[in-house]
Amino acid sequence: MTLDLKLDFYPAPNPNRTGVLVLPGGGYEFISLEKEGVAPAQWLNDHGIDAWVLSYTTADESHPAPIFPAPQREALEAVRQIRVSGRVDRLGTWGFSAGGHLAAVTATDPSAKLDFAILAYPVISMAAGTTHEGSRRNLIGDGCEAGSDAEDAMCAEKRVGEDTPPTFLFHTANDDTVPVQNALGFAVAMAKYGRLFQILVLPDGPHGLGLALGDTRLGWTGELDRWLRESILDR
């Protein structure tokens, strides 16, 4: 059965046959659409990349927590629909915060066969002390036992393997909402399996920066642009 998705398409004016599924953050409680959905899609379009922004299921009165596995199923269906469109030869995903968790879980699912991933200040782990508690509560629920198979299945760092695609990670060292240990843990897992990755950690900056375009202190998309060109587009 095909899922009914809210998947908005942003076509590049001069497409290069590369596409990205954008997954905004919001703690699995809301969708940060403009800052972490529309703005990244427009940035991608400026670089010749088609973008699709998924407004996935979040916890609310209609969908009480825990919402697993709805977002994960929707992301995989979005990947399928994008491939069926025939517009892209390469497909990646770009997620922010809780959307970064969804992107990481999708990228580490071998059935998705993604070509690359971009994880911006992502929630990676579901383990206490590292995770973002609100995201964990909304996704798998407070009743999910620590160290259980259900928790481990949603710890993206434990899903990395020999088929995990090249990944760019961005975080700030003093993020007080989603600890930098999330991005570091994913990077360690990528190194363990010899997978291609780059991690950029700025020394100072709040959670939820978005793209920080024009900010000389917090801007990070210049490094992302270089990585995309050298590691993905020109390979």
SULTA-V44800 format. One record per residue. N is the residue number from 1. RES is the residue in three letters. SS is DSSP state (@ for helix, = for strand, . for the rest). OMEGA is omega in degrees with one decimal (999 if undefined). Layout:
n=N res=RES ss=SS omega=OMEGA
n=N res=RES ss=SS omega=OMEGA
//
This chain:
n=1 res=MET ss=. omega=178.9
n=2 res=THR ss=. omega=178.1
n=3 res=LEU ss=. omega=176.0
n=4 res=ASP ss=. omega=-173.8
n=5 res=LEU ss=. omega=166.7
n=6 res=LYS ss=. omega=-173.5
n=7 res=LEU ss== omega=-176.7
n=8 res=ASP ss== omega=-176.0
n=9 res=PHE ss== omega=176.7
n=10 res=TYR ss== omega=-177.1
n=11 res=PRO ss=. omega=175.0
n=12 res=ALA ss=. omega=179.2
n=13 res=PRO ss=. omega=177.6
n=14 res=ASN ss=. omega=-170.9
n=15 res=PRO ss=. omega=-179.5
n=16 res=ASN ss=. omega=177.6
n=17 res=ARG ss=. omega=174.3
n=18 res=THR ss== omega=180.0
n=19 res=GLY ss== omega=178.7
n=20 res=VAL ss== omega=170.8
n=21 res=LEU ss== omega=-177.1
n=22 res=VAL ss== omega=-177.2
n=23 res=LEU ss== omega=-178.6
n=24 res=PRO ss=. omega=177.8
n=25 res=GLY ss=. omega=-179.1
n=26 res=GLY ss=. omega=175.7
n=27 res=GLY ss=. omega=-173.3
n=28 res=TYR ss=. omega=179.8
n=29 res=GLU ss=. omega=176.2
n=30 res=PHE ss=. omega=179.9
n=31 res=ILE ss=. omega=177.5
n=32 res=SER ss=. omega=-164.3
n=33 res=LEU ss=@ omega=-174.3
n=34 res=GLU ss=@ omega=-173.3
n=35 res=LYS ss=@ omega=-173.0
n=36 res=GLU ss=@ omega=177.4
n=37 res=GLY ss=@ omega=-177.2
n=38 res=VAL ss=@ omega=-178.5
n=39 res=ALA ss=@ omega=175.7
n=40 res=PRO ss=@ omega=178.7
n=41 res=ALA ss=@ omega=179.0
n=42 res=GLN ss=@ omega=176.5
n=43 res=TRP ss=@ omega=177.9
n=44 res=LEU ss=@ omega=178.9
n=45 res=ASN ss=@ omega=179.3
n=46 res=ASP ss=@ omega=178.8
n=47 res=HIS ss=. omega=175.9
n=48 res=GLY ss=. omega=-175.0
n=49 res=ILE ss=. omega=173.7
n=50 res=ASP ss== omega=-179.6
n=51 res=ALA ss== omega=172.6
n=52 res=TRP ss== omega=-179.5
n=53 res=VAL ss== omega=-178.2
n=54 res=LEU ss== omega=169.7
n=55 res=SER ss=. omega=-173.2
n=56 res=TYR ss=. omega=-179.6
n=57 res=THR ss=. omega=173.5
n=58 res=THR ss=. omega=-176.5
n=59 res=ALA ss=. omega=175.5
n=60 res=ASP ss=. omega=-177.9
n=61 res=GLU ss=. omega=-179.9
n=62 res=SER ss=. omega=-178.6
n=63 res=HIS ss=. omega=-177.9
n=64 res=PRO ss=. omega=177.1
n=65 res=ALA ss=. omega=1.9
n=66 res=PRO ss=. omega=-175.4
n=67 res=ILE ss=. omega=175.5
n=68 res=PHE ss=. omega=7.2
n=69 res=PRO ss=. omega=-173.2
n=70 res=ALA ss=@ omega=-178.6
n=71 res=PRO ss=@ omega=-178.8
n=72 res=GLN ss=@ omega=177.4
n=73 res=ARG ss=@ omega=-178.8
n=74 res=GLU ss=@ omega=179.0
n=75 res=ALA ss=@ omega=178.3
n=76 res=LEU ss=@ omega=177.3
n=77 res=GLU ss=@ omega=176.7
n=78 res=ALA ss=@ omega=176.8
n=79 res=VAL ss=@ omega=-179.4
n=80 res=ARG ss=@ omega=-178.1
n=81 res=GLN ss=@ omega=178.8
n=82 res=ILE ss=@ omega=179.3
n=83 res=ARG ss=@ omega=179.9
n=84 res=VAL ss=@ omega=-179.6
n=85 res=SER ss=@ omega=177.5
n=86 res=GLY ss=. omega=-176.4
n=87 res=ARG ss=. omega=-171.1
n=88 res=VAL ss=. omega=170.6
n=89 res=ASP ss=. omega=176.6
n=90 res=ARG ss== omega=-178.7
n=91 res=LEU ss== omega=176.4
n=92 res=GLY ss== omega=176.3
n=93 res=THR ss== omega=-178.6
n=94 res=TRP ss== omega=-177.8
n=95 res=GLY ss== omega=-179.8
n=96 res=PHE ss== omega=173.2
n=97 res=SER ss=. omega=177.0
n=98 res=ALA ss=@ omega=173.1
n=99 res=GLY ss=@ omega=173.5
n=100 res=GLY ss=@ omega=174.3
n=101 res=HIS ss=@ omega=179.9
n=102 res=LEU ss=@ omega=177.7
n=103 res=ALA ss=@ omega=-179.5
n=104 res=ALA ss=@ omega=178.3
n=105 res=VAL ss=@ omega=178.6
n=106 res=THR ss=@ omega=-178.7
n=107 res=ALA ss=@ omega=-179.5
n=108 res=THR ss=. omega=173.9
n=109 res=ASP ss=. omega=-176.3
n=110 res=PRO ss=. omega=-179.0
n=111 res=SER ss=. omega=-179.7
n=112 res=ALA ss=. omega=178.9
n=113 res=LYS ss=. omega=178.5
n=114 res=LEU ss=. omega=-177.6
n=115 res=ASP ss=. omega=177.7
n=116 res=PHE ss== omega=178.2
n=117 res=ALA ss== omega=175.2
n=118 res=ILE ss== omega=-175.7
n=119 res=LEU ss== omega=-176.4
n=120 res=ALA ss== omega=-173.9
n=121 res=TYR ss=. omega=-170.1
n=122 res=PRO ss=. omega=159.6
n=123 res=VAL ss=. omega=-179.5
n=124 res=ILE ss=. omega=-176.0
n=125 res=SER ss=. omega=171.0
n=126 res=MET ss=. omega=-176.3
n=127 res=ALA ss=. omega=178.9
n=128 res=ALA ss=. omega=-179.6
n=129 res=GLY ss=. omega=178.2
n=130 res=THR ss=. omega=-175.3
n=131 res=THR ss=. omega=165.9
n=132 res=HIS ss=. omega=-170.2
n=133 res=GLU ss=@ omega=179.6
n=134 res=GLY ss=@ omega=178.3
n=135 res=SER ss=@ omega=179.4
n=136 res=ARG ss=@ omega=-178.7
n=137 res=ARG ss=@ omega=-176.9
n=138 res=ASN ss=@ omega=-176.3
n=139 res=LEU ss=@ omega=-172.7
n=140 res=ILE ss=@ omega=172.5
n=141 res=GLY ss=. omega=177.6
n=142 res=ASP ss=. omega=-179.3
n=143 res=GLY ss=. omega=178.7
n=144 res=CYS ss=. omega=-173.3
n=145 res=GLU ss=. omega=175.7
n=146 res=ALA ss=. omega=178.8
n=147 res=GLY ss=. omega=-179.9
n=148 res=SER ss=. omega=177.1
n=149 res=ASP ss=@ omega=-179.3
n=150 res=ALA ss=@ omega=177.4
n=151 res=GLU ss=@ omega=-178.4
n=152 res=ASP ss=@ omega=-178.6
n=153 res=ALA ss=@ omega=179.7
n=154 res=MET ss=. omega=170.0
n=155 res=CYS ss=. omega=-170.9
n=156 res=ALA ss=@ omega=-180.0
n=157 res=GLU ss=@ omega=179.3
n=158 res=LYS ss=@ omega=-179.4
n=159 res=ARG ss=. omega=179.9
n=160 res=VAL ss=. omega=179.9
n=161 res=GLY ss=. omega=-174.6
n=162 res=GLU ss=. omega=-179.4
n=163 res=ASP ss=. omega=-179.0
n=164 res=THR ss=. omega=-174.3
n=165 res=PRO ss=. omega=175.4
n=166 res=PRO ss== omega=-172.4
n=167 res=THR ss== omega=172.0
n=168 res=PHE ss== omega=-180.0
n=169 res=LEU ss== omega=175.8
n=170 res=PHE ss== omega=177.6
n=171 res=HIS ss== omega=169.8
n=172 res=THR ss== omega=-171.1
n=173 res=ALA ss=. omega=-176.0
n=174 res=ASN ss=. omega=174.9
n=175 res=ASP ss=. omega=-176.1
n=176 res=ASP ss=. omega=176.3
n=177 res=THR ss=. omega=174.6
n=178 res=VAL ss=. omega=-175.6
n=179 res=PRO ss=. omega=-179.9
n=180 res=VAL ss=. omega=177.5
n=181 res=GLN ss=@ omega=176.5
n=182 res=ASN ss=@ omega=179.5
n=183 res=ALA ss=@ omega=180.0
n=184 res=LEU ss=@ omega=179.3
n=185 res=GLY ss=@ omega=178.0
n=186 res=PHE ss=@ omega=178.7
n=187 res=ALA ss=@ omega=178.2
n=188 res=VAL ss=@ omega=179.0
n=189 res=ALA ss=@ omega=178.0
n=190 res=MET ss=@ omega=178.9
n=191 res=ALA ss=@ omega=180.0
n=192 res=LYS ss=@ omega=-177.4
n=193 res=TYR ss=. omega=176.6
n=194 res=GLY ss=. omega=-179.0
n=195 res=ARG ss=. omega=-178.4
n=196 res=LEU ss=. omega=176.9
n=197 res=PHE ss== omega=169.4
n=198 res=GLN ss== omega=177.0
n=199 res=ILE ss== omega=177.1
n=200 res=LEU ss== omega=178.2
n=201 res=VAL ss== omega=175.3
n=202 res=LEU ss== omega=-173.9
n=203 res=PRO ss=. omega=-173.7
n=204 res=ASP ss=. omega=176.8
n=205 res=GLY ss=. omega=-178.1
n=206 res=PRO ss=. omega=173.5
n=207 res=HIS ss=. omega=173.9
n=208 res=GLY ss=. omega=-178.7
n=209 res=LEU ss=. omega=-169.3
n=210 res=GLY ss=. omega=-178.9
n=211 res=LEU ss=. omega=-178.5
n=212 res=ALA ss=. omega=-179.5
n=213 res=LEU ss=. omega=179.1
n=214 res=GLY ss=. omega=179.6
n=215 res=ASP ss=. omega=-175.1
n=216 res=THR ss=. omega=-178.7
n=217 res=ARG ss=. omega=-172.3
n=218 res=LEU ss=. omega=-179.4
n=219 res=GLY ss=. omega=-175.6
n=220 res=TRP ss=. omega=-174.5
n=221 res=THR ss=@ omega=174.6
n=222 res=GLY ss=@ omega=177.8
n=223 res=GLU ss=@ omega=175.7
n=224 res=LEU ss=@ omega=178.9
n=225 res=ASP ss=@ omega=179.7
n=226 res=ARG ss=@ omega=179.7
n=227 res=TRP ss=@ omega=179.6
n=228 res=LEU ss=@ omega=-178.4
n=229 res=ARG ss=@ omega=-172.6
n=230 res=GLU ss=@ omega=-173.1
n=231 res=SER ss=@ omega=-175.2
n=232 res=ILE ss=@ omega=-170.0
n=233 res=LEU ss=@ omega=-175.9
n=234 res=ASP ss=. omega=-179.3
n=235 res=ARG ss=. omega=999
//
